Amino acid sequence: MSIPRVLVDANVLYSRTLRDWLALISLSLDDEPYRVYWTEDILAETLYRLRRKHPGWDGRKIADVRDKIERAFEGGRVEDFVVDTTFPGRDADDAHVHAAALACDADILLTADNGFVSGDVDPDSLPYEVFTPDEFFVHVDDTAPVHVETATANQTRYWRRRSGRAPLGEQLARAGCPRFAERVRAYQSFLSF
């Protein structure tokens, strides 16, 4: 069975919580449950939105976010894609994401973009599936639960060392993943450290 190819949109990478879970689940064990792809356009949009939200951040902080994304999803940069008139949606700003998904032969587009998730684009007209972050992480837990369980244990240890508590479910719910938050809470309830 091939590893699912996931093109991740800027609105997902923008959230530290979602970005961290995407990377930590992917890197939790030797076998990848999915492979993440991205473009310079997607990364530029992510960084632009972070700068707008945090105008006082030092340049190094923005550069660190970029470097961490590139390292975590090494080999996932999509460089060669053509934006043309085949995009079936109404928002021309989404055409580059569609073109990149086609170029990397994505199985999944991971996005919170209303154009893709609210019916602007007919899902039957796309050669890939569109998942919101909550749908995606629940799907990963259904298909590769050991990865989610391992990432949950690692995240719990990290947050307990850092702040004495590990409110992973709260963080995920705030990031728009209420169903996945419940699954993570369930995994945490079985931890014995």
Secondary structure, DSSP 8 states (H G I E B T S, - for coil): ----EEEE-HHHHTSHHHHHHHHHHHHSSSS-S-EEEB-HHHHHHHHHHHHHH-TT--HHHHHHHHHHHHHHTTT-B-------TT--SS-GGGHHHHHHHHHTT-SEEE---HHHHSSSS-GGG-SSEEE-HHHHHHHHHHH-HHHHHHHHHHHHHHHHHHHS---HHHHHHHTT-HHHHHHHHHHHHT---
